[in-house]
Amino acid sequence: ANFYAALKTKGFVILSGLSGTGKTKLALLFAELLCEHCRGRADAQHDEDKCTHLFLSVRPDWRDGKPLLGYYNPLMEQYESTPLLRLLLRAKADYEEKGAYAMPYFVILDEMNLSHVEYYFADFLSVLESGRDDGGWTREPLRLHSLSSAEDHGGTEIPSTLRLPPNLY
């Protein structure tokens, strides 16, 4: 109940405590419960294109936001997207299409303390702390690139900025 209340209040929750107490499991089971693809299926395999949640293990070598949001590769002339960026774009599209009836999307960052949070998560923290407008979107966007247009290797258009929708936790 406290976890749910914290999510509904801020949309961003940090769980801290001793190892092995179930912090990661709580977040993962909560996200799976609300995922239409995984709900009630013990055999459900994580499918990046269907699941509304993403589990990411933070690595000690993360020094900037590239492992989370990707980057534009000028040699290949394409954006190197990441699973997180693709989830954010799906959450945005779902909310634009369905409004208040959009599915909730969850990002679970495990072991955030393994790397300096201010290195890889600073952009997210700044955007999340910017507040929300009347429609629930973040006031400030994430800045992804400075080009007029960019696509990833799958042909998905990557916007230069991305405001986070209210259905993202």
Order of alpha helices (4+ residues) and beta strands (2+ residues): alpha-alpha-beta-alpha-beta-beta-alpha-beta-alpha-alpha-beta-beta
